Amino acid sequence: MFAHCYHGPHFDGRFYRLAFDPVGAAQLEDCQRQFAPHLTLAQMAALAATVPPAGAPGAARSPDPDRRLGGMVRGIMERISITHRTLLQRLQSPRPISRVIATGGGARSMEWLQINADILDASVVAPRCHERACLGAAAIAAVAAGMFPQVPMALRAMVHAEREVQPRAEAVAAYV
C-alpha cells in the first residue's frame, strides 16, 4: 500500500512513514549560482512571486530579465512543490491531507509557502523554529531533565506556528 516509503517505529509506539526525493532546493541554489549570483534566494523568490501560477512558460519569453528569472525560479519552485505533492500522495492514508508543516529554507519564504499551499491544496504551516531536529532533541532533553513527563507534552509546549498559508482556489485550479 505504501510502496517506496520507509516505515519505522515512533518513540510513542506508533509507526511513521517517510518518502524522499534526492532532488530538492539545491536546484534553486544552482540557478542562483548560474544566473543570479548577485541576488539572495529571498530576492529570487520575490521575483517568482511576480509570475502567475503555472505561468513560468510565458515569462520565459519576456523582454524583462527580472521577469524571465522570476519565471525560471517559479518554475523550479513549482516542480519541487509538485514533487512534494507526489511524496505526500505516497504517504497518504485514505483521508486527504489538509495541513502540512513546512521545514527547511522554503519555510522562510512566503512565496514558496503559497506555491506549496496552492499545489498541495492544503494549509501550509511555517513553524516559528526552523531547526526541527534541534527542537526535537531539546524536547527529548527536557523530558530527560524532568521538565516534562513525556515527549508529546514537551513538543506541545515547544512547537509553535509562525504563520499559516491557505491555498487560493484560482491557483489550485491552475495546478490540477
Secondary structure, 3 states (H helix, E strand, C coil): CCCCCEEEECCCCCEEEECCCCCCCHHHHHHHHHHCCCCCHHHHHHHHCCCCCCCHHHHCCCCCHHHHHHHHHHHHHHHHHHHHHHHHHHHCCCCCCCEEECCCHHHHCHHHHHHHHHHHCCEEEEECCCCHHHHHHHHHHHHHCCCCCCHHHHHHHHCCEEEEECCCHHHHHHCC
